[in-house]
Amino acid sequence: MYSALPVFQLYQPFNLNMNIRNIAIIAHVDHGKTTLVDKILHATKVFRDNQETGELIMDSNDLERERGITIFSKNAAVTYKDTKINVIDTPGHADFGGEVERVLKMADGVILLVDAFEGPMPQTRFVLQKALQLNLKPIVVINKVDKPNCRPDEVHDAVFELFFNLDATEEQLDFPTYYGSGKNGWFNDSLEQIDNINPLLDGILKHVPPPRVNEGPLQMQITSLDYSSFLGRIAIGKVSRGSIKEGQQIALMQPGTGTRKMKVKELYVFEGMGKKKAAEVIAGDLCAVVGIEDFNIGDTIADVDNSEALPVISVDEPTMNMLFSVNNSPFFGKDGKFVTSRHLRDRLMKETEKNLALKVVDSEDGDSLLVYGRGILHLGVLIETMRREGYELTVGQPQVIVKEIDGVKCEPYEVLVVDVPEEFASKVIDLVSRRKGEMLVMETKGTMQHLEFDIPSRGLIGLRTQMLTATTGEAVMAHRFSEYKPWKGPIPGRNNGVLLSKNTEKTTGYSIDKLQDRGKFFVDPGEEVYAGQIIAENIKPGDLVVNATEGKKLTNHRASGSDDATRIAPKTLMTLEECMEYIQQDECIEVTPNFIRMRKVVLNEEERKKVQKRMEADAV
């Protein structure tokens, strides 16, 4: 996670008596958290004036840069007015809530960032609730006040209302508010535009309390981890009591497995974007510890003679699972480096060590694993990461986790928020109602309609694509898990069937041209396909097996106009998440480093018919 960050040695030496502030930045997705961290780094002169840094410095992962979202929480440290400020950037997406929950344990205060137009969104509520439960006092920053039709005063009132609804204490309700624009690099305690962010930095020193330090022997909880090919696994956390020294003997306390003695090989503190070696770290500061083996997130590092464990970190349960198995298509092993079930298992087990919201369970057959996560995006990012690392795998349709509560079958429900231009509001309501959603709120925000629904998590699978199509890409969707409620009955899936390849061969322009009136193709002419692969969407319900590999029979007769160039529409490109939402129960996705192919679970046509008959017989 941090290995790409440089280790700077340019900063002033670490001073044990220096004042410390630990602050986490929380907000809904795309409200400007990472941009704010950039501005703090620049304002505190972490970089030389002539140094090229680019934008969104903290999003160092390729996936983060491509998608424009933060996936992993990261640390940076800056010095302002002789005070060290440890800044923690957190993800904004609900699917990565597990990251947010644990890193808030390191903070003593939070900056709640809210968009001056959108106001508080579902994820704002989720992260704020977590912060208030930990008794952290937030500083509210209303960002993007330079946007047209922004409404900072209304948003401020909405934020206050949200605090009140979440049962904030009197002290938490008395929050300071700052206004500004991260993009333009200014924040002030009023709407008056200035040319720096100093008022906000002064506000951090004033309103965020110094770390609460308890007297007594060493206590530190591991809340995050890093990996270095030179140093191995590195434990990261906040020293909550005592101090930790290089070369010290410590006790590693793990829930369920007891206590083990270890030795601290090296200690690092955060400075700027990197880490700096330290001989000792006192209570209240964040640090990285090298030399501890076989630790998990949530373990406690304690004094050898007086070892006391800290409360275990609890994370919200997963709400969705997917079946991960080895690639068993005819193109097995052509593309990837890691193709066996052992490779797959080892990689997923390694992921569970740092991804708290992820669970991996062995399935009945030895080649497959059930992976539990927080949502499509959470699992999609994991699959995409594995694909880029050279893994080949097959993933099944995402399924929601059903529980039995008091003898009643229950499923997860989510609050869905949609902002859409007025003319499309009726289409959105219709789409959500079909998927068993119930409207809670409908209000006008400028030219936009703000809609809130209570919807089963099942109903969200595949909804985004349909909604963007229905609203010509204008709808802004967000959702968060609310609770488990009784099962709502069947939800209609995909209306149209698919076209399946009959042969394993290269497709031809001649065949695709003839089949274009049957459906929308996902492959181009000249692409290799195999029998049972989904190559197009049928325009009608029901699946159809077609021959897309037939070449034109050449003769020596030529008729004028008969050999005109075929006009083939470009193929429909689908992202991994779109494929995950598109497939039905009897379909799966083949994921390799260079290809994402949709296919039937049973490739043979005859076998598929037999399975279908059996399922119909069982259903009766």
NUVEXVO-799388 format. One line per 4 residues: their letters; for each residue x, y, z of C-alpha. Coordinates in nm, 4 decimals, always signed. Layout:
<recs>
a) X Y Z | ... .
</recs>
This chain:
<recs>
mysa) +0.0000 +0.0000 +0.0000 | +0.2747 +0.2481 +0.0894 | +0.5663 +0.0872 -0.0851 | +0.5360 +0.3228 -0.3839 .
lpvf) +0.5839 +0.6260 -0.1609 | +0.9366 +0.7666 -0.1372 | +1.1172 +0.7743 +0.1953 | +1.2295 +1.1352 +0.2377 .
qlyq) +1.5192 +1.2198 +0.4669 | +1.4997 +1.5950 +0.4136 | +1.2880 +1.7059 +0.7062 | +1.3743 +1.8277 +1.0498 .
pfnl) +1.4613 +1.5564 +1.3013 | +1.1819 +1.4090 +1.5044 | +1.1373 +1.5904 +1.8335 | +0.9756 +1.4010 +2.1204 .
nmni) +0.8378 +1.7181 +2.2743 | +0.6742 +1.8380 +1.9567 | +0.3011 +1.8979 +1.9726 | +0.1044 +1.6369 +1.7778 .
rnia) -0.2385 +1.6401 +1.6097 | -0.3884 +1.3282 +1.4463 | -0.6638 +1.4049 +1.1993 | -0.8610 +1.1928 +0.9498 .
iiah) -1.0354 +1.3429 +0.6476 | -1.3782 +1.1874 +0.5865 | -1.6423 +1.2578 +0.3224 | -1.8662 +1.1133 +0.0547 .
vdhg) -1.6987 +0.9945 -0.2642 | -1.5744 +1.2771 -0.4899 | -1.6230 +1.5595 -0.2399 | -1.2516 +1.6510 -0.2524 .
kttl) -1.0648 +1.4663 +0.0294 | -0.7491 +1.3797 -0.1645 | -0.7362 +1.7301 -0.3220 | -0.7499 +1.8817 +0.0294 .
vdki) -0.4570 +1.6612 +0.1408 | -0.2629 +1.7846 -0.1669 | -0.3237 +2.1475 -0.0607 | -0.2153 +2.0772 +0.2992 .
lhat) +0.1080 +1.9163 +0.1704 | +0.1791 +2.2173 -0.0540 | +0.0847 +2.4770 +0.2106 | +0.3246 +2.3275 +0.4654 .
kvfr) +0.6132 +2.3260 +0.2160 | +0.6572 +1.9491 +0.2042 | +0.7770 +1.9895 -0.1545 | +1.0376 +2.2240 -0.2954 .
dnqe) +0.8916 +2.5132 -0.4972 | +1.0344 +2.3764 -0.8223 | +0.9375 +2.0127 -0.7560 | +0.6980 +1.8490 -1.0018 .
tgel) +0.4301 +1.6686 -0.8021 | +0.1235 +1.6380 -1.0255 | -0.2275 +1.6173 -0.8827 | -0.3830 +1.3796 -0.6280 .
imds) -0.0427 +1.2877 -0.4879 | -0.1876 +1.0472 -0.2320 | -0.3634 +0.8271 -0.4897 | -0.0481 +0.6390 -0.5758 .
ndle) -0.2120 +0.3135 -0.6861 | -0.2772 +0.2714 -1.0649 | -0.6384 +0.1693 -1.0054 | -0.6976 +0.4765 -0.7889 .
rerg) -0.5610 +0.7102 -1.0525 | -0.7629 +0.5496 -1.3328 | -1.0928 +0.5525 -1.1468 | -1.0385 +0.8812 -0.9664 .
itif) -1.1310 +0.7274 -0.6302 | -0.9352 +0.6489 -0.3137 | -0.9343 +0.2769 -0.2292 | -0.6676 +0.2485 +0.0431 .
skna) -0.6340 +0.4865 +0.3354 | -0.2921 +0.6582 +0.3504 | -0.0892 +0.8614 +0.5941 | +0.1076 +1.1810 +0.5522 .
avty) +0.2626 +1.4067 +0.8136 | +0.3278 +1.7807 +0.7947 | +0.4668 +2.0405 +1.0328 | +0.2802 +2.3682 +1.0881 .
kdtk) +0.3735 +2.6245 +1.3566 | +0.5971 +2.3681 +1.5387 | +0.3114 +2.1198 +1.5525 | +0.3249 +1.7858 +1.3766 .
invi) -0.0047 +1.7078 +1.2014 | -0.0586 +1.3428 +1.1008 | -0.3117 +1.3492 +0.8156 | -0.5024 +1.0313 +0.7242 .
dtpg) -0.6757 +1.0260 +0.3825 | -0.9694 +0.7834 +0.3789 | -1.1773 +0.6282 +0.0976 | -1.5194 +0.7829 +0.0348 .
hadf) -1.6944 +0.4842 -0.1209 | -1.9293 +0.2772 +0.0988 | -1.7700 -0.0458 -0.0279 | -1.4423 +0.0513 +0.1415 .
ggev) -1.6036 +0.1368 +0.4735 | -1.3834 -0.1265 +0.6398 | -1.0806 +0.0963 +0.5656 | -1.2487 +0.4036 +0.7177 .
ervl) -1.3615 +0.2289 +1.0358 | -1.0211 +0.1067 +1.1396 | -0.8156 +0.4162 +1.0535 | -1.0491 +0.6403 +1.2565 .
kmad) -0.9014 +0.4583 +1.5580 | -0.5741 +0.6446 +1.4888 | -0.7347 +0.9896 +1.4757 | -0.8195 +1.2369 +1.7542 .
gvil) -1.0333 +1.4584 +1.5314 | -1.1881 +1.4542 +1.1839 | -1.2383 +1.6993 +0.9012 | -1.5826 +1.6355 +0.7539 .
lvda) -1.5779 +1.7551 +0.3949 | -1.9122 +1.8365 +0.2287 | -1.9828 +1.9495 -0.1293 | -2.1406 +2.2975 -0.1351 .
fegp) -2.3998 +2.1865 -0.3910 | -2.4717 +1.8213 -0.3105 | -2.4694 +1.8618 +0.0690 | -2.4600 +1.5567 +0.2986 .
mpqt) -2.4814 +1.2281 +0.0999 | -2.5273 +0.8649 +0.2150 | -2.1589 +0.8041 +0.2750 | -2.1282 +1.1373 +0.4621 .
rfvl) -2.3799 +0.9978 +0.7063 | -2.2009 +0.6610 +0.7341 | -1.8509 +0.8008 +0.8051 | -1.9809 +1.0754 +1.0350 .
qkal) -2.1733 +0.8194 +1.2407 | -1.8527 +0.6158 +1.2881 | -1.6608 +0.9300 +1.3923 | -1.9304 +1.0419 +1.6406 .
qlnl) -1.9446 +0.6922 +1.7960 | -1.5688 +0.7172 +1.8648 | -1.6318 +1.0589 +2.0368 | -1.4274 +1.2466 +1.7773 .
kpiv) -1.5090 +1.6148 +1.7380 | -1.5462 +1.7064 +1.3678 | -1.4413 +2.0228 +1.1873 | -1.6882 +2.0838 +0.9011 .
vink) -1.5407 +2.2071 +0.5720 | -1.7852 +2.3096 +0.2989 | -1.5885 +2.2605 -0.0235 | -1.6421 +2.3691 -0.3848 .
vdkp) -1.8085 +2.7055 -0.3023 | -1.6796 +2.8284 -0.6408 | -1.9284 +2.6020 -0.8254 | -2.2264 +2.7653 -0.9932 .
ncrp) -2.5613 +2.7125 -0.8119 | -2.3797 +2.6144 -0.4881 | -2.5733 +2.6728 -0.1644 | -2.3266 +2.6847 +0.1301 .
devh) -2.5743 +2.8196 +0.3902 | -2.8396 +2.5565 +0.3124 | -2.5713 +2.2848 +0.3205 | -2.4491 +2.4104 +0.6597 .
davf) -2.8053 +2.3764 +0.7982 | -2.8356 +2.0265 +0.6443 | -2.5065 +1.9216 +0.8097 | -2.6299 +2.0496 +1.1483 .
elff) -2.9524 +1.8527 +1.0999 | -2.7493 +1.5403 +1.0178 | -2.5431 +1.5814 +1.3373 | -2.8657 +1.6171 +1.5351 .
nlda) -3.0215 +1.3066 +1.3736 | -2.7103 +1.1043 +1.4586 | -2.7454 +1.1944 +1.8292 | -2.4309 +1.4096 +1.8451 .
teeq) -2.3360 +1.5458 +2.1883 | -2.3643 +1.9190 +2.2736 | -1.9898 +1.9550 +2.2237 | -2.0000 +1.7805 +1.8823 .
ldfp) -2.2953 +1.9971 +1.7729 | -2.0882 +2.3091 +1.8413 | -1.8668 +2.2371 +1.5366 | -1.6510 +2.5019 +1.3618 .
tyyg) -1.7252 +2.5528 +0.9895 | -1.4835 +2.6535 +0.7134 | -1.5656 +2.7404 +0.3521 | -1.3516 +2.7300 +0.0426 .
sgkn) -1.2420 +2.5578 -0.2755 | -0.9787 +2.2821 -0.2697 | -0.9288 +2.3189 -0.6437 | -0.8499 +2.6915 -0.6143 .
gwfn) -0.6455 +2.6392 -0.2971 | -0.8245 +2.8513 -0.0338 | -1.0218 +2.7885 +0.2869 | -1.1543 +3.0502 +0.5273 .
dsle) -1.3896 +3.0669 +0.8269 | -1.6218 +3.2866 +0.6166 | -1.7199 +3.2984 +0.2481 | -1.4601 +3.5695 +0.1811 .
qidn) -1.2066 +3.4379 -0.0738 | -0.8364 +3.4468 +0.0283 | -0.5224 +3.3006 -0.1338 | -0.4216 +3.0286 +0.1213 .
inpl) -0.5560 +2.7580 +0.3539 | -0.3966 +2.8913 +0.6754 | -0.7300 +2.9574 +0.8558 | -0.8111 +2.5842 +0.8214 .
ldgi) -0.4641 +2.4792 +0.9467 | -0.5042 +2.7196 +1.2434 | -0.8482 +2.5641 +1.3027 | -0.6907 +2.2147 +1.3175 .
lkhv) -0.4467 +2.3329 +1.5883 | -0.7274 +2.5078 +1.7799 | -1.0128 +2.2555 +1.7572 | -0.8443 +1.9137 +1.7330 .
pppr) -0.7311 +1.8054 +2.0778 | -0.3784 +1.6696 +2.1305 | -0.3745 +1.2869 +2.1589 | -0.5193 +1.1515 +2.4825 .
vneg) -0.2256 +0.9858 +2.6513 | -0.2813 +0.7379 +2.9320 | -0.0118 +0.6785 +3.1909 | +0.1368 +0.3328 +3.2087 .
plqm) +0.3320 +0.0719 +3.0083 | +0.3320 +0.0377 +2.6284 | +0.0033 -0.0181 +2.4397 | -0.0383 +0.0125 +2.0624 .
qits) -0.3050 -0.1282 +1.8329 | -0.2154 -0.2352 +1.4784 | -0.4727 -0.0603 +1.2573 | -0.3062 -0.0852 +0.9171 .
ldys) -0.0233 -0.2632 +0.7440 | +0.2340 -0.1984 +0.4786 | +0.4561 -0.4327 +0.2827 | +0.8118 -0.3799 +0.1641 .
sflg) +1.0092 -0.6335 -0.0377 | +1.3154 -0.5465 +0.1803 | +1.1572 -0.5278 +0.5256 | +0.8574 -0.7659 +0.4881 .
riai) +0.5291 -0.6830 +0.6616 | +0.5189 -0.3561 +0.8558 | +0.2681 -0.2900 +1.1371 | +0.1179 +0.0619 +1.1496 .
gkvs) -0.0792 +0.2106 +1.4349 | -0.0998 +0.4764 +1.7065 | +0.0925 +0.4412 +2.0317 | -0.1881 +0.4912 +2.2841 .
rgsi) +0.0190 +0.4463 +2.6057 | +0.3847 +0.4507 +2.7071 | +0.6535 +0.4545 +2.4374 | +0.8086 +0.2080 +2.1929 .
kegq) +1.1849 +0.1889 +2.1257 | +1.4016 +0.0348 +1.8572 | +1.5383 -0.3059 +1.9703 | +1.2731 -0.3345 +2.2484 .
qial) +1.1216 -0.6689 +2.3511 | +0.7426 -0.6514 +2.3165 | +0.4418 -0.8802 +2.3607 | +0.2131 -0.9336 +2.0596 .
mqpg) -0.1398 -1.0034 +2.1862 | -0.3757 -1.1756 +1.9442 | -0.7426 -1.2495 +2.0206 | -0.7925 -1.6243 +2.0425 .
tgtr) -0.4249 -1.7235 +2.0096 | -0.2669 -1.5703 +2.3219 | +0.0558 -1.3698 +2.3623 | +0.3930 -1.4043 +2.1829 .
kmkv) +0.7238 -1.2310 +2.2558 | +0.8866 -1.0371 +1.9710 | +1.1593 -0.7820 +1.9149 | +1.1223 -0.4431 +1.7400 .
kely) +1.3897 -0.4319 +1.4677 | +1.3194 -0.0837 +1.3282 | +1.0836 +0.2069 +1.3960 | +0.9574 +0.4668 +1.1510 .
vfeg) +0.7450 +0.7809 +1.1899 | +0.5603 +0.9525 +0.9059 | +0.7136 +1.2662 +0.7580 | +0.5743 +1.4370 +0.4502 .
mgkk) +0.4795 +1.1648 +0.2034 | +0.7334 +0.9160 +0.3305 | +0.8657 +0.7599 +0.6471 | +1.1676 +0.8491 +0.8613 .
kaae) +1.3588 +0.6285 +1.1013 | +1.3101 +0.6959 +1.4737 | +1.4799 +0.5617 +1.7874 | +1.1702 +0.6070 +2.0050 .
viag) +0.8054 +0.6957 +1.9515 | +0.5998 +0.8275 +2.2409 | +0.2273 +0.7935 +2.3097 | +0.0034 +0.9926 +2.0776 .
dlca) +0.2113 +0.9585 +1.7588 | +0.1595 +0.7240 +1.4654 | +0.4415 +0.4863 +1.3750 | +0.5403 +0.1886 +1.1595 .
vvgi) +0.7024 -0.1106 +1.3351 | +0.9357 -0.3544 +1.1524 | +1.0263 -0.7014 +1.2817 | +0.6906 -0.8328 +1.4014 .
edfn) +0.5825 -1.1599 +1.2404 | +0.2415 -1.3186 +1.1773 | +0.0412 -1.0228 +1.3067 | -0.3137 -0.9300 +1.2073 .
igdt) -0.4942 -0.5976 +1.2017 | -0.6504 -0.5403 +1.5443 | -0.3654 -0.7085 +1.7409 | -0.2139 -0.5208 +2.0373 .
iadv) +0.1593 -0.4507 +2.0851 | +0.2145 -0.4320 +2.4622 | +0.4838 -0.4255 +2.7287 | +0.6384 -0.7685 +2.8004 .
dnse) +0.5929 -0.7474 +3.1793 | +0.2539 -0.5725 +3.1911 | +0.0693 -0.6857 +2.8799 | -0.2881 -0.5525 +2.8440 .
alpv) -0.4891 -0.5942 +2.5235 | -0.6894 -0.3100 +2.3660 | -1.0534 -0.3744 +2.2537 | -1.0682 -0.5600 +1.9203 .
isvd) -1.1609 -0.3548 +1.6101 | -1.5113 -0.4420 +1.4946 | -1.5990 -0.4001 +1.1279 | -1.9422 -0.4125 +0.9639 .
eptm) -2.0262 -0.7522 +0.8202 | -2.0018 -0.8242 +0.4439 | -2.3326 -0.8141 +0.2493 | -2.2384 -0.9902 -0.0758 .
nmlf) -2.0502 -1.2998 -0.1903 | -1.9060 -1.4349 -0.5141 | -1.7674 -1.7712 -0.6154 | -1.4006 -1.7518 -0.7248 .
svnn) -1.2679 -2.0561 -0.9090 | -0.9868 -2.1528 -1.1443 | -1.0208 -2.0727 -1.5125 | -1.1553 -2.3853 -1.6869 .
spff) -1.2212 -2.2376 -2.0338 | -1.0549 -2.3720 -2.3529 | -0.8170 -2.0718 -2.3338 | -0.6880 -2.1739 -1.9884 .
gkdg) -0.3238 -2.0787 -1.9209 | -0.2756 -1.8800 -2.2452 | -0.2628 -1.5428 -2.0750 | -0.1840 -1.5577 -1.7049 .
kfvt) +0.1094 -1.6540 -1.4821 | -0.0910 -1.7801 -1.1817 | -0.3581 -2.0273 -1.2869 | -0.3896 -2.3033 -1.0238 .
srhl) -0.6342 -2.3215 -0.7325 | -0.3366 -2.3071 -0.4896 | -0.2239 -1.9741 -0.6415 | -0.5798 -1.8422 -0.6131 .
rdrl) -0.6235 -1.9548 -0.2526 | -0.2863 -1.8143 -0.1360 | -0.3586 -1.4757 -0.2978 | -0.7072 -1.4462 -0.1445 .
mket) -0.5821 -1.5482 +0.2015 | -0.3071 -1.2839 +0.1738 | -0.5751 -1.0229 +0.0882 | -0.7794 -1.1035 +0.4025 .
eknl) -0.4792 -1.0061 +0.6175 | -0.5086 -0.6384 +0.5268 | -0.8661 -0.6158 +0.3915 | -1.0747 -0.6415 +0.7064 .
alkv) -1.4147 -0.6317 +0.5361 | -1.3254 -0.9376 +0.3217 | -1.3914 -1.3007 +0.4188 | -1.2812 -1.6120 +0.2278 .
vdse) -1.4451 -1.9520 +0.2838 | -1.3660 -2.2849 +0.1153 | -1.6540 -2.4124 -0.0992 | -1.7646 -2.7744 -0.1271 .
dgds) -1.5485 -2.8506 -0.4307 | -1.1770 -2.7966 -0.3848 | -1.1212 -2.5668 -0.6842 | -1.3525 -2.2854 -0.5708 .
llvy) -1.3631 -2.0309 -0.2877 | -1.6527 -1.8180 -0.1644 | -1.5404 -1.4575 -0.1194 | -1.7544 -1.2264 +0.0961 .
grgi) -1.7295 -0.8484 +0.0511 | -1.9111 -0.5170 +0.1004 | -2.0378 -0.4646 -0.2546 | -1.9749 -0.4928 -0.6273 .
lhlg) -1.7020 -0.2266 -0.6271 | -1.5209 -0.3800 -0.3288 | -1.5051 -0.7226 -0.4985 | -1.4468 -0.5680 -0.8436 .
vlie) -1.1336 -0.3840 -0.7230 | -0.9981 -0.7088 -0.5753 | -1.0560 -0.8984 -0.9055 | -0.9039 -0.6141 -1.1102 .
tmrr) -0.5954 -0.6048 -0.8840 | -0.5492 -0.9827 -0.9184 | -0.5921 -0.9622 -1.2962 | -0.3136 -0.7046 -1.3211 .
egye) -0.0884 -0.9206 -1.1061 | -0.1156 -1.2010 -1.3647 | -0.3935 -1.4215 -1.2216 | -0.6451 -1.6166 -1.4289 .
ltvg) -0.9768 -1.6915 -1.2616 | -1.3492 -1.7446 -1.3134 | -1.5996 -1.5471 -1.1015 | -1.9702 -1.6207 -1.0649 .
qpqv) -2.2724 -1.3926 -1.0266 | -2.2678 -1.1725 -0.7123 | -2.5166 -1.2998 -0.4511 | -2.6480 -1.1118 -0.1474 .
ivke) -2.6059 -1.2784 +0.1916 | -2.9403 -1.3962 +0.3274 | -2.9871 -1.4438 +0.7049 | -3.2595 -1.6002 +0.9140 .
idgv) -3.3627 -1.3595 +1.1936 | -3.6253 -1.4865 +1.4455 | -3.7301 -1.7573 +1.1993 | -3.7876 -1.5036 +0.9147 .
kcep) -3.5804 -1.5054 +0.5930 | -3.4127 -1.1611 +0.5748 | -3.1928 -0.9830 +0.3204 | -2.9797 -0.6665 +0.3306 .
yevl) -3.1465 -0.3354 +0.2432 | -2.9774 -0.0158 +0.1359 | -3.0669 +0.3519 +0.1222 | -3.0355 +0.4636 -0.2397 .
vvdv) -2.9945 +0.8355 -0.3165 | -3.0415 +0.9591 -0.6742 | -2.9925 +1.3183 -0.7959 | -3.1389 +1.3595 -1.1432 .
peef) -3.2781 +1.6380 -1.3694 | -3.6549 +1.6843 -1.3180 | -3.7562 +1.5437 -1.6591 | -3.6038 +1.2020 -1.5756 .
askv) -3.7405 +1.1684 -1.2202 | -4.0405 +0.9548 -1.3259 | -3.8134 +0.7098 -1.5155 | -3.5917 +0.6687 -1.2091 .
idlv) -3.8909 +0.6071 -0.9797 | -4.0284 +0.3487 -1.2246 | -3.6933 +0.1629 -1.2481 | -3.6456 +0.1515 -0.8712 .
srrk) -4.0079 +0.0481 -0.8032 | -3.9708 -0.2503 -1.0387 | -3.6808 -0.3633 -0.8251 | -3.8890 -0.3543 -0.5077 .
geml) -3.7614 -0.0115 -0.3964 | -3.9804 +0.2229 -0.1864 | -3.9539 +0.5985 -0.2033 | -3.8675 +0.7786 +0.1213 .
vmet) -3.7869 +1.1377 +0.0132 | -3.8514 +1.3506 -0.2930 | -3.7386 +1.7134 -0.2925 | -3.6194 +1.9738 -0.5423 .
kgtm) -3.2577 +2.1032 -0.5298 | -3.2249 +2.3803 -0.7897 | -3.2943 +2.2169 -1.1277 | -3.2364 +1.8669 -0.9855 .
qhle) -3.4694 +1.6244 -0.8123 | -3.3292 +1.4606 -0.5002 | -3.4797 +1.1130 -0.4509 | -3.4207 +0.8660 -0.1652 .
fdip) -3.5334 +0.5026 -0.1675 | -3.5249 +0.1990 +0.0572 | -3.4259 -0.0913 -0.1705 | -3.3066 -0.4536 -0.1272 .
srgl) -2.9341 -0.4892 -0.2107 | -3.0345 -0.7423 -0.4801 | -3.2246 -0.4677 -0.6612 | -2.9070 -0.2590 -0.6960 .
iglr) -2.7236 -0.5230 -0.8988 | -2.7404 -0.4069 -1.2592 | -2.9425 -0.0932 -1.1736 | -2.6635 +0.1596 -1.2409 .
tqml) -2.6304 +0.0678 -1.6112 | -3.0077 +0.0778 -1.6675 | -3.0406 +0.4087 -1.4861 | -2.7613 +0.5787 -1.6772 .
tatt) -2.9190 +0.4603 -2.0040 | -3.2651 +0.5849 -1.9013 | -3.1351 +0.9277 -1.7893 | -2.8790 +0.9775 -2.0719 .
geav) -2.5992 +0.9577 -1.8149 | -2.7341 +1.2428 -1.5969 | -2.8232 +1.0450 -1.2818 | -2.5883 +1.0565 -0.9813 .
mahr) -2.6353 +0.7449 -0.7666 | -2.5095 +0.6631 -0.4191 | -2.6108 +0.3968 -0.1696 | -2.5227 +0.2666 +0.1757 .
fsey) -2.6186 -0.0409 +0.3751 | -2.8991 +0.0244 +0.6274 | -3.0243 -0.3042 +0.7820 | -3.1534 -0.6585 +0.7303 .
kpwk) -3.5288 -0.6781 +0.6621 | -3.7686 -0.9546 +0.5501 | -3.7170 -1.1009 +0.2005 | -3.9048 -0.9017 -0.0668 .
gpip) -3.9693 -1.1834 -0.3168 | -3.8337 -1.2291 -0.6691 | -3.6772 -0.9311 -0.8494 | -3.6817 -0.9371 -1.2309 .
grnn) -3.3333 -0.9891 -1.3780 | -3.2138 -0.9164 -1.7302 | -3.4950 -0.9092 -1.9851 | -3.2941 -1.0102 -2.2907 .
gvll) -3.1173 -1.3368 -2.3592 | -2.7676 -1.3740 -2.5067 | -2.6072 -1.5054 -2.8244 | -2.3570 -1.7852 -2.7636 .
sknt) -2.0743 -1.8995 -2.9848 | -2.1165 -2.2423 -3.1428 | -1.7489 -2.3050 -3.2292 | -1.4026 -2.2398 -3.0914 .
ektt) -1.2430 -2.0302 -3.3659 | -1.1867 -1.6717 -3.4816 | -1.4990 -1.4649 -3.5578 | -1.5427 -1.3356 -3.9123 .
gysi) -1.6809 -1.0041 -4.0375 | -1.9008 -1.1966 -4.2817 | -2.0806 -1.3903 -4.0016 | -2.1134 -1.0960 -3.7633 .
dklq) -2.2557 -0.8805 -4.0435 | -2.5276 -1.1412 -4.1063 | -2.6067 -1.1705 -3.7318 | -2.6180 -0.7971 -3.6492 .
drgk) -2.9971 -0.7824 -3.6635 | -3.0050 -1.0502 -3.3884 | -2.8281 -0.8508 -3.1217 | -2.5522 -0.6171 -2.9934 .
ffvd) -2.2069 -0.7770 -3.0178 | -1.9402 -0.7859 -2.7443 | -1.6687 -0.9109 -2.9851 | -1.5052 -0.7710 -3.2980 .
pgee) -1.4313 -0.9629 -3.6206 | -1.1064 -1.1612 -3.5922 | -1.1377 -1.2214 -3.2148 | -1.0859 -1.5725 -3.0825 .
vyag) -1.4004 -1.7167 -2.9199 | -1.4946 -2.0578 -2.7804 | -1.8128 -2.2656 -2.7663 | -2.0389 -2.1422 -2.4834 .
qiia) -1.8881 -1.7897 -2.4741 | -2.1357 -1.4982 -2.4647 | -2.0617 -1.2964 -2.7779 | -2.3677 -1.0679 -2.7973 .
enik) -2.6910 -0.9618 -2.6292 | -3.0012 -1.1066 -2.7944 | -3.2711 -0.8552 -2.8927 | -3.5321 -1.1017 -2.7561 .
pgdl) -3.5645 -1.3024 -2.4358 | -3.4027 -1.6489 -2.4421 | -3.0530 -1.7630 -2.5416 | -2.9467 -1.8501 -2.8932 .
vvna) -2.6437 -2.0483 -3.0129 | -2.5005 -1.8934 -3.3329 | -2.2093 -1.9539 -3.5660 | -2.0022 -1.6363 -3.5796 .
tegk) -1.6920 -1.8007 -3.7258 | -1.8157 -1.8934 -4.0754 | -1.6153 -1.7451 -4.3616 | -1.7543 -1.6400 -4.6995 .
kltn) -1.7445 -1.9084 -4.9691 | -1.5471 -1.7676 -5.2570 | -1.6441 -1.8384 -5.6196 | -1.5059 -1.7107 -5.9484 .
hras) -1.8313 -1.5265 -6.0255 | -1.8463 -1.1664 -5.9221 | -2.1639 -0.9657 -5.9253 | -2.1442 -0.5895 -5.9150 .
gsdd) -2.2270 -0.4560 -5.5724 | -2.2368 -0.7937 -5.3940 | -1.8929 -0.7535 -5.2398 | -1.9488 -0.4156 -5.0852 .
atri) -1.7630 -0.3665 -4.7601 | -1.9658 -0.4931 -4.4656 | -2.0773 -0.2266 -4.2196 | -2.0252 -0.3675 -3.8719 .
apkt) -2.1116 -0.1660 -3.5635 | -1.8252 -0.1398 -3.3089 | -1.8484 -0.3870 -3.0212 | -2.0025 -0.2885 -2.6875 .
lmtl) -1.7222 -0.2452 -2.4347 | -1.8067 -0.3431 -2.0777 | -1.6068 -0.2878 -1.7616 | -1.5551 -0.5651 -1.5092 .
eecm) -1.8232 -0.4213 -1.2743 | -2.0704 -0.3934 -1.5640 | -2.0061 -0.7593 -1.6536 | -2.0591 -0.8568 -1.2867 .
eyiq) -2.3945 -0.6794 -1.2902 | -2.4904 -0.8172 -1.6332 | -2.4468 -1.1934 -1.5871 | -2.7241 -1.4259 -1.4654 .
qdec) -2.7088 -1.7252 -1.2325 | -2.6017 -1.9785 -1.5006 | -2.3248 -1.7477 -1.6311 | -1.9807 -1.6458 -1.5133 .
ievt) -1.6874 -1.4227 -1.6105 | -1.3481 -1.5437 -1.7240 | -1.0882 -1.2915 -1.6030 | -0.7317 -1.3009 -1.7386 .
pnfi) -0.4589 -1.0306 -1.7515 | -0.5629 -0.9200 -2.1014 | -0.9247 -1.0351 -2.1427 | -1.2592 -1.0227 -1.9648 .
rmrk) -1.4996 -1.2718 -2.1266 | -1.8547 -1.3608 -2.0247 | -1.9542 -1.7258 -2.0681 | -2.1997 -1.9922 -1.9547 .
vvln) -2.0955 -2.1989 -1.6520 | -2.1660 -2.5151 -1.8582 | -2.0018 -2.4639 -2.1987 | -2.1428 -2.7685 -2.3788 .
eeer) -2.4865 -2.7020 -2.5333 | -2.6211 -3.0550 -2.4710 | -2.5041 -3.0507 -2.1096 | -2.6657 -2.7106 -2.0552 .
kkvq) -3.0030 -2.8405 -2.1745 | -2.9811 -3.1376 -1.9343 | -2.8970 -2.9096 -1.6395 | -3.1851 -2.6766 -1.7343 .
krme) -3.4303 -2.9703 -1.7423 | -3.3098 -3.0917 -1.4024 | -3.3543 -2.7442 -1.2508 | -3.7057 -2.7140 -1.3950 .
adav) -3.7940 -3.0590 -1.2563 | -3.6614 -2.9611 -0.9103 | -3.8575 -2.6364 -0.9146 | -4.1899 -2.8155 -0.9667 .
</recs>
